[in-house]
Amino acid sequence: MFAGPKNVYVHAQDAVGVHSGWQTLGPFSALNAAPAIRIGPLQPASDSTLFLQIDIEDANGRSDVQLARIVINSALAYAGGCVLELNPAGGTYRLANDGGWAWSPPVSSAGPHQQNSQCRVRSFSQYSWSWSTNRVNLSIAFSSPFAGPKLIYGVGQDARGASGGWQQLQPFQVVNALPVTTLSPASGRGEFASFSVSVTDANGAGDISYLKIGPVRAITDIQSCMIEVFPQARTVRLARDDGTWPPAVAFNLSAPLENSQCILMDFSSKGSEENVLYYFFFVRFKGPHAGPLTTYAYAQDSAGQSAGWSAVGSWEAFVNTAPIVESVTPSVGAGLRQVFDFTAFDGNGAQDLSLLQGAVGGYGATDCAFQFDFTTQRLSLVQSNGVFSSGLALGGPGFLENSACRIEMPTSQLILAQNRATVRLDIAFKQEYAGFRPIYATVYDKYGVSNTGNYTIFGRWVVGSNNSPSVVSVSPSGGSGKSANFILSVADPNGAGDIALVYFMVHSGIVGQNSCFLAFRPADSSVRLLNDAGTDWIQPLSAAGMENSQCRVTYGGWLTSASTGYLYVSITFKDTFFGMRKSFAFVQDTNGANSDWMQAGLWTVAVP
């Protein structure tokens, strides 16, 4: 208010009151101390974000500042620029629209922050720096179309409307902030893959308009596992085999998306931050897509700009082959102690195996049931409470024990050879566990897949001394007629499950030629009849029965009870087979021990 032309006057007076009177020394013009704008060292970030420190100084005190304006543009123009108006008294800012003729509402440090097509305010703060200075800190993100060389201008205005005019403060290069995609995990192998994706855009998560991503052999492949994502619509789609695209479907798939290369099991959004979108997808690869793959990504912003394709990861896809238990050696035998080899095969390599489960006798709490963890390489044995014990390392000290058996660790071992793994176990059975015991085994890979059921039998073991089976009886043991329903009873001290083979013959002696000689195998309930020449077996019995020139046989069933087995057969004799005949029987166990042939009865085939 005191600005303008002025004069300087002086008056002097001594101790007794003598004075000089007023004298004019000269004219003087009082200048208006308008606010000045200064900016600190620019701190541009590589993602097109600028951290800007602005000092607004006023010699009349910081409270004298009414406003300050900052223009970031290629020239001093509001239109098409990033123009801010700062209000130090109110602690707010306003952002001009794209045309530069209208302002946003005042915004404090709490936000919500403003944006136009050129820039977005990410943060704003103001505080008193000194008696004459207000300091403002701004974080500004620029859009991709605004990239290039820019100038920063500033002007301040005091409470009287005085201004020092526009000042060119500093040149600045706006970096083109294109969306960037990252992938986790960046590498791996398997039939299944779970990926987390993040797409970053300095202009805000809302600026990301499109994403294409997929693990493929090459970007140019028509048949591929390429995925398109539309962030605003929250939809996704998987490329068809001919390279075209089906309609997009909503995130959180209601059903998997599939082509000949892969199955997209799931795709979902995992939220966002200020300038990052997060996604998750789960894919299963098919056989045609097996092999080394590169995951490529292409992200695009709202202006249609992109940094192009980028390789964000690698994956080795393979189709999982279910593992199998190949063998158990020995598969038959008897005794109280034996070293068993349980051998598993996995087409994806032995390193793909996860768990081997086995048992001699069964999987109950009182059986010799165990499991081997390939990851920890430790063996556990079931306990009386049905829970597996803590594991011990094969080849190490100690033993595992329950009421059925004891497994010695020092003499047990794991043998790995490419696609095979052999778990060798030194098992000592308890005397009270004596009897016939089936050997079970199954194996699982890291995906929980198995090609062997839990109750697949790979052998039979007699715990203790092996006792030979015997023929008990045949009923009827005597009689006559052209037909009869025979019941053959056989026994095995090791249990009926130890019976492997039963022979029954009707003839004048133990001779195969021109006889009615049948063989039965309990393992698969198959019945065979010897041909007339005694050289080969007629095909397994069908429901209609089977016959040779001596008889026709119909199978009636096989029943067991403890150590005894009962074979039911119906036999109709041919007219040419008339006369006095004897019935003979023979039984053999899983270890090859047998009863030898014995005569079980007499039968007279009626004369035609």
Secondary structure in CASP SS format (residue, H / E / C, confidence):
PFRMAT SS
TARGET T0000
AUTHOR 0000-0000-0000
METHOD secondary structure of the structure
MODEL  1
M C 1.00
F C 1.00
A C 1.00
G E 1.00
P E 1.00
K E 1.00
N E 1.00
V E 1.00
Y E 1.00
V E 1.00
H C 1.00
A C 1.00
Q E 1.00
D C 1.00
A C 1.00
V C 1.00
G C 1.00
V C 1.00
H E 1.00
S C 1.00
G C 1.00
W C 1.00
Q E 1.00
T E 1.00
L E 1.00
G E 1.00
P E 1.00
F E 1.00
S E 1.00
A E 1.00
L C 1.00
N C 1.00
A C 1.00
A C 1.00
P C 1.00
A E 1.00
I E 1.00
R E 1.00
I E 1.00
G C 1.00
P C 1.00
L C 1.00
Q E 1.00
P E 1.00
A C 1.00
S C 1.00
D C 1.00
S C 1.00
T E 1.00
L E 1.00
F E 1.00
L E 1.00
Q E 1.00
I E 1.00
D E 1.00
I E 1.00
E E 1.00
D C 1.00
A C 1.00
N C 1.00
G C 1.00
R H 1.00
S H 1.00
D H 1.00
V E 1.00
Q E 1.00
L E 1.00
A E 1.00
R E 1.00
I E 1.00
V E 1.00
I E 1.00
N E 1.00
S C 1.00
A C 1.00
L C 1.00
A C 1.00
Y C 1.00
A C 1.00
G C 1.00
G C 1.00
C E 1.00
V E 1.00
L E 1.00
E E 1.00
L E 1.00
N E 1.00
P C 1.00
A C 1.00
G C 1.00
G C 1.00
T E 1.00
Y E 1.00
R E 1.00
L E 1.00
A E 1.00
N C 1.00
D C 1.00
G C 1.00
G C 1.00
W C 1.00
A C 1.00
W E 1.00
S C 1.00
P C 1.00
P C 1.00
V E 1.00
S C 1.00
S C 1.00
A C 1.00
G C 1.00
P C 1.00
H C 1.00
Q C 1.00
Q E 1.00
N C 1.00
S C 1.00
Q C 1.00
C E 1.00
R E 1.00
V E 1.00
R E 1.00
S E 1.00
F E 1.00
S E 1.00
Q E 1.00
Y E 1.00
S E 1.00
W E 1.00
S E 1.00
W C 1.00
S C 1.00
T E 1.00
N E 1.00
R E 1.00
V E 1.00
N E 1.00
L E 1.00
S E 1.00
I E 1.00
A E 1.00
F E 1.00
S C 1.00
S H 1.00
P H 1.00
F H 1.00
A C 1.00
G E 1.00
P E 1.00
K E 1.00
L E 1.00
I E 1.00
Y E 1.00
G E 1.00
V E 1.00
G E 1.00
Q E 1.00
D E 1.00
A C 1.00
R C 1.00
G C 1.00
A C 1.00
S E 1.00
G C 1.00
G C 1.00
W C 1.00
Q E 1.00
Q E 1.00
L E 1.00
Q E 1.00
P E 1.00
F E 1.00
Q E 1.00
V E 1.00
V C 1.00
N C 1.00
A C 1.00
L C 1.00
P C 1.00
V E 1.00
T E 1.00
T E 1.00
L E 1.00
S E 1.00
P C 1.00
A C 1.00
S C 1.00
G C 1.00
R E 1.00
G E 1.00
E C 1.00
F E 1.00
A E 1.00
S E 1.00
F E 1.00
S E 1.00
V E 1.00
S E 1.00
V E 1.00
T E 1.00
D C 1.00
A C 1.00
N C 1.00
G C 1.00
A H 1.00
G H 1.00
D H 1.00
I E 1.00
S E 1.00
Y E 1.00
L E 1.00
K E 1.00
I E 1.00
G E 1.00
P E 1.00
V E 1.00
R C 1.00
A C 1.00
I C 1.00
T C 1.00
D C 1.00
I C 1.00
Q C 1.00
S C 1.00
C C 1.00
M C 1.00
I E 1.00
E E 1.00
V E 1.00
F E 1.00
P C 1.00
Q C 1.00
A C 1.00
R C 1.00
T E 1.00
V E 1.00
R E 1.00
L E 1.00
A C 1.00
R C 1.00
D C 1.00
D C 1.00
G C 1.00
T C 1.00
W C 1.00
P C 1.00
P C 1.00
A C 1.00
V E 1.00
A E 1.00
F C 1.00
N C 1.00
L C 1.00
S C 1.00
A C 1.00
P C 1.00
L E 1.00
E E 1.00
N C 1.00
S C 1.00
Q C 1.00
C E 1.00
I E 1.00
L E 1.00
M E 1.00
D E 1.00
F E 1.00
S E 1.00
S E 1.00
K E 1.00
G E 1.00
S E 1.00
E C 1.00
E C 1.00
N C 1.00
V E 1.00
L E 1.00
Y E 1.00
Y E 1.00
F E 1.00
F E 1.00
F E 1.00
V E 1.00
R E 1.00
F E 1.00
K C 1.00
G H 1.00
P H 1.00
H H 1.00
A C 1.00
G E 1.00
P E 1.00
L E 1.00
T E 1.00
T E 1.00
Y E 1.00
A E 1.00
Y E 1.00
A E 1.00
Q E 1.00
D E 1.00
S C 1.00
A C 1.00
G C 1.00
Q C 1.00
S C 1.00
A C 1.00
G C 1.00
W C 1.00
S E 1.00
A E 1.00
V E 1.00
G E 1.00
S E 1.00
W E 1.00
E E 1.00
A E 1.00
F C 1.00
V C 1.00
N C 1.00
T C 1.00
A C 1.00
P C 1.00
I E 1.00
V E 1.00
E E 1.00
S E 1.00
V E 1.00
T E 1.00
P C 1.00
S C 1.00
V E 1.00
G E 1.00
A E 1.00
G E 1.00
L C 1.00
R E 1.00
Q E 1.00
V E 1.00
F E 1.00
D E 1.00
F E 1.00
T E 1.00
A E 1.00
F E 1.00
D C 1.00
G C 1.00
N C 1.00
G C 1.00
A H 1.00
Q H 1.00
D H 1.00
L E 1.00
S E 1.00
L E 1.00
L E 1.00
Q E 1.00
G E 1.00
A E 1.00
V E 1.00
G C 1.00
G C 1.00
Y C 1.00
G C 1.00
A C 1.00
T C 1.00
D C 1.00
C E 1.00
A E 1.00
F E 1.00
Q E 1.00
F E 1.00
D E 1.00
F C 1.00
T C 1.00
T C 1.00
Q C 1.00
R E 1.00
L E 1.00
S E 1.00
L E 1.00
V E 1.00
Q C 1.00
S C 1.00
N C 1.00
G C 1.00
V C 1.00
F E 1.00
S C 1.00
S C 1.00
G C 1.00
L E 1.00
A E 1.00
L C 1.00
G C 1.00
G C 1.00
P C 1.00
G C 1.00
F E 1.00
L E 1.00
E E 1.00
N C 1.00
S C 1.00
A C 1.00
C E 1.00
R E 1.00
I E 1.00
E E 1.00
M E 1.00
P E 1.00
T E 1.00
S E 1.00
Q E 1.00
L E 1.00
I E 1.00
L E 1.00
A E 1.00
Q C 1.00
N C 1.00
R E 1.00
A E 1.00
T E 1.00
V E 1.00
R E 1.00
L E 1.00
D E 1.00
I E 1.00
A E 1.00
F E 1.00
K C 1.00
Q H 1.00
E H 1.00
Y H 1.00
A C 1.00
G E 1.00
F E 1.00
R E 1.00
P E 1.00
I E 1.00
Y E 1.00
A E 1.00
T E 1.00
V E 1.00
Y E 1.00
D E 1.00
K C 1.00
Y C 1.00
G C 1.00
V C 1.00
S C 1.00
N C 1.00
T C 1.00
G C 1.00
N C 1.00
Y C 1.00
T C 1.00
I E 1.00
F E 1.00
G E 1.00
R E 1.00
W E 1.00
V E 1.00
V E 1.00
G E 1.00
S C 1.00
N C 1.00
N C 1.00
S C 1.00
P C 1.00
S E 1.00
V E 1.00
V E 1.00
S E 1.00
V E 1.00
S E 1.00
P C 1.00
S C 1.00
G C 1.00
G C 1.00
S E 1.00
G C 1.00
K C 1.00
S E 1.00
A E 1.00
N E 1.00
F E 1.00
I E 1.00
L E 1.00
S E 1.00
V E 1.00
A E 1.00
D C 1.00
P C 1.00
N C 1.00
G C 1.00
A H 1.00
G H 1.00
D H 1.00
I E 1.00
A E 1.00
L E 1.00
V E 1.00
Y E 1.00
F E 1.00
M E 1.00
V E 1.00
H E 1.00
S C 1.00
G C 1.00
I C 1.00
V C 1.00
G C 1.00
Q C 1.00
N C 1.00
S C 1.00
C E 1.00
F E 1.00
L E 1.00
A E 1.00
F E 1.00
R E 1.00
P C 1.00
A C 1.00
D C 1.00
S C 1.00
S E 1.00
V E 1.00
R E 1.00
L E 1.00
L E 1.00
N C 1.00
D C 1.00
A C 1.00
G C 1.00
T C 1.00
D C 1.00
W E 1.00
I C 1.00
Q C 1.00
P C 1.00
L C 1.00
S C 1.00
A C 1.00
A C 1.00
G C 1.00
M E 1.00
E E 1.00
N C 1.00
S C 1.00
Q C 1.00
C E 1.00
R E 1.00
V E 1.00
T E 1.00
Y E 1.00
G E 1.00
G E 1.00
W E 1.00
L E 1.00
T E 1.00
S E 1.00
A C 1.00
S C 1.00
T E 1.00
G E 1.00
Y E 1.00
L E 1.00
Y E 1.00
V E 1.00
S E 1.00
I E 1.00
T E 1.00
F E 1.00
K C 1.00
D H 1.00
T H 1.00
F H 1.00
F C 1.00
G E 1.00
M E 1.00
R E 1.00
K E 1.00
S E 1.00
F E 1.00
A E 1.00
F E 1.00
V E 1.00
Q E 1.00
D E 1.00
T C 1.00
N C 1.00
G C 1.00
A C 1.00
N E 1.00
S C 1.00
D C 1.00
W C 1.00
M E 1.00
Q E 1.00
A E 1.00
G E 1.00
L E 1.00
W E 1.00
T E 1.00
V E 1.00
A C 1.00
V C 1.00
P C 1.00
END
